[in-house]
Amino acid sequence: MIVAQQLTKRYGEKTAVDRLDFTVKPGTVTGFLGPNGAGKSTTMRMIVGLDSASSGSVTVNGRRYAEHSAPLQEVGALLEAKSIHPGRSAFNHLNSLALTHGIPRRRVEEVIELTGLQSVARKRAGAFSLGMGQRLGIAAALLGDPATVMLDEPVNGLDPEGVLWIRNLLTGLAAEGRTVFVSSHLMSEMALTADHLIVVGRGRLLADTTVKDLIRQSGGDTVKVASSDPARLREVLAGPGVEITGRSGSEELEVTGLAARTIGLKAAEHSIALFELSTKGVSLEQAFMELTRDDVEYHGSTTVPTAHHAEAVEPVGSAV
């Protein structure tokens, strides 16, 4: 379990992490989301003691990372896939880590097999592609058979087969009762993999919720229904936790808090004809973008320069 309490990191006048409070529980995959510059990597570095907190605290399984006698066996982390000596083979890199922690050689061979590195285990890691470097970094994170696994952007550089492998690996680790904390910019993968989400923006906590609830809060469970008698349908559907909106004189209503199937059955039960019954679909990416739109530090322009703009910046002395 990872517990952060008022965790703060300042660099001069800039606050990179601003009084974060969150808990990453075992037995579930927790996604760590936020725009670039939100403080995700800084937070992860503080968890494993690579950066010191300006104030507040963060513990892993009840202790600060530095207080664990065998930290590699307590928490396995991948923060930078290429943080390896380029002249060492994958096997020698993992074996050197194992020797410093009293981990047997057979465990090195196990994680090599687990991460699919058998064919390149004796090759220099400096020649690895980004995807193979990611696999080696994950192998190192799993070497101590830790109760807590923390991975920063683990699917970078992986092909579709590798992405599927990571997805199954993370859910499998959580099913074993481990704490799994993973950051990613791929919302489609988080939607398939994560159960819980911690979302940050400009160093502040924006959401600590489930994937389902975040989507619901963005209108993901809104049902659009058009009927012959909207006023009566509104009365039929009204109840605790149900919100119904619609313009006066319109046949259309938008309903949250009830599934489309339930609405259809209730309408049929009261002989109310329906002309339309559809669910408003909201993806995790859309919900994330809505939540973080005011916390994005770096905005790109969607305006394509015209020929006139191109002419305006042409050097005065250029040929015509």
N, C-alpha and C positions, 0 to 999 in steps of 0.2 A: 504494500500500500504506500502511496505517495501522498503526503499531506503538506500543503503550502498554507502558511498563515501570514497575512499581510506582507507577502514577499515583495521586496522592492529592490531595484537596481538603478543607480544613477551614474551617468558619465558626465561629470561636470554639471552643466545646467540641464542636460537632457535626461529625462526619466524614461528608461527603456522598459522597465517593468514597474507597475504602479499598484502596490498593495494588493497583490493577488491572493485570494482565498479559494482553494479548491482541494478536492480529495479524489485521487484515482484509486478505485477499489479493485480488489482481486476478482477474478472470475468473469471479467468483461473486457472488451476492447474499447478503450477510451480514445477518441480522436481529438487531436489538439489542432485547432484551426485558427487562422487569422491571416490578414493580408501581409504582404512583405513589409518588414519593419514593425510588425506588431509586438515583437518581444518573445516569440516562440523559442528560437534558438538560445537566446540569453537565459530564458527560464530553464530550459533543459540543461544548459551548462551549469547553472547554479545547483540543480538537483544532484549532479555528480561532482560538485566541488571544483569545477574548472573556473568558475567565476564566483566571487564571494558576494553575498547579498549586502546591500547598503543598510537594510533594516529588514525585520521580519525573519522568518525561518522556513526551511523546507526539510522534511525528513523522509527517509525510505525505511519502511518497516520499523518505525518508532525511533530511529536514530539518524543523526546527520551522516551523510555518506562517509566522511572521513573517520567516523567512529567505528565503522564496521571492520572487524579484524581481517575478513576476506571479502572485500567489496565486490570482486568479480563474481563471486558465488552468491551475492546478495542482489545485485542489479547489473544486468547486461545492457550496454548502451551502444548505439550506433549514431554518432553525431557527424562524422566526416568519413565517408567511405574510403578516401585515399590517404588516410593518416597511417600509412604503413611504410616500412623501409622498402624502396623500390627494388633493391638488390636481393631481397630475401624471397624465397619461395613461399607459397601460401602455407605449406606444411610447417616450414621453419618459423614463420610469423606466429602461427597458432601455437606451435610447440614451445616457443620462448615465453608466450603468455602463460601457458599451462605450467611450465617449470617454476615461474615466480609465485604461483598460487597452490602448488602441490596437487595439481590436477593430473591424473594419469594420462598416459599417451593414448590409451584406447578412447578417451573422450575426444581427443583431437581427431582421431579417425572417424568417430561418430558424427561430429559436426561437419566434417568434410563431406561425408556421405549425405547428411541431411540437407546441405545446401547445394548439392550437385557439383562439387568441385573436384571429384575424383580424377577426371582426365587432365586437370591443370594443376593439381596439388604440388607438383615438383617444379613448376615453372615460376620464373621471377614475377612477383606481383606487380612490378613497375610496368610490365607489358600488358596488364589486364585492361580490358574494356571497362567502361563505367559500370555496366551491368555485372560483370564478374567481380569488380571491386566491391559492389554492393553486397554480393553474396559472401565475399570474404569478411566484410565488416559485420554482417549478420552472424556468420559463423563465430567470430570473436565474441560477439555479444552473448551468444548462447553457450559459450565454452564452459562457463562455471555452473551450468544448469540452474540459472538464477530464478528466484521467485518473482522478480520484477524485470520486465523487458521494456526498454525505451528506445524507440527508433525514430530518427529524424529523416523524413522524406525517403523511406526505404525503397520505393518503387522507381526512383529516378534511374533511367538508363536500362530498365528491364524490358524485355520483349513481352508480348501478351502471355506467353507461357509462364514467364517469370512473375508477372503481375498476379496471375492466378495462383501461383505457388505461394507468394507472399500472403495473399488473402487467406488461403487455407492454413498457412503456418500460424498467422495471428489468431484466427478463430480457434485453432487447435490448442495453442498455448493458453488462451483464456479458458477453454473448456477444461483444462487441467487444473484450473484454480489459480493461475498466475495473474499478476497485475500486468496489463499490456497498455502502454502509453505510446501513441504513434501520431506524428504530424504528417500532413500531406496537403498538397494543393489540388489533388485530384478528387473532386467532390463525388464523382461517380463511384470511386473506390471506397470512400468513406461511407457512402450510403449503403454499400454492400457489406462492409466489414465492421464498422463501428456500431456499438450499442449506445454508448454515451458520448457526449461532445462537450469539450471545453473550448469556448471561442473567445479570443482576445483581439483587441484593437487598440493601437497606440499604447500598449502596455497594460491596458485595463481589462477587467473581466466583463465580457459582453453577454455571455450565456453559459450556463452550466446545466445541461439538459439532455434529453434523449433526442435521437434523430427524428423520431416520430413526432415528438412535441414541438421541435423547432419548425418542422414543416407545417404542422397544424397551426402554429401561431402565425404563419405567413399566409394562411388561407388555404392550406393544402387539403382540408377536409370540407371545403365549401361545395355545396351542391346547388346547381342552378335548376330550377323547376318552373315550368310554365303550365298553368291550369285554366280550366274554364271558370273556376270560382276561387281566385286567390285569397279573398277575405276569409272564406270558410276553411280553406286549406291551412291558412295561418293559424286559425283557432284549433284545428285538429292536431297540428304539429307542435303547438306551444307546450313547453314543459321546462323543468329544471335543466340548465346547461345548454338549452337550445336558443340560438339567436337567429332571427328572421328579419331580413331587410328587403325592401322593394319600393319602387316609386308608386305614388298614388296614381291609380288608373291603369297601371301596367299589369299584364297577365303574369309577369315574371317575378319570382322570389329567389333570394339567395339564402340558403339555410346552412348553418354550421351547428355541429353537435349531433347530427343524425346522419346515418349512412343512406346512400341513394336507395338501397334495397328497402330499408325501413320506411322511407318516405313513400315509395311506390306502394308498399303494402297498406300503409295507413290511408292513402288516397283511394285505393281500391275498396278498402273496407267501408269507406264513407261515400262511395260512388262518385268520386270527383275525377273527372276526366283530365288526364295529363297530356300536354302537347310536347313537352320536353323534360327530360330528366338526365342531367349530366354532371359529372364530378369535375371540379376545377382542379387540374393537375399542377402541382408545384414541386419542383425538384429540390434536392438539398442544395444544389448550386444556386438556384434562384433565392431560396430562403437565406443562404449565407450572404449573397450579394446584397439583399435587402437589409440584413442585420448590420453589415459592416460598411455600407455605402458612405457613411460620414467619418469613417476611420481609416480610409485608404490614403496613404501618404503619397504614393506615386501614381498619378493619373496620366494615361496616354491619350493622345489626340486621335479622334476618329475622322478628322477632316483631311481629305486628300487634296494636296496642293494642285491648283489648276495651272494651265499653261501660262496664264497671266502672272500667277505668283512666281513661276519659274523664271519668267522674263525679268521680273523685278529684281532678282538677285544675281542676274548675269553680270559679270565684270564689265566695266565700261569699255575696256579696250579689246573686247573679244571680237572675233570675226562674225560677220552677219552672213 
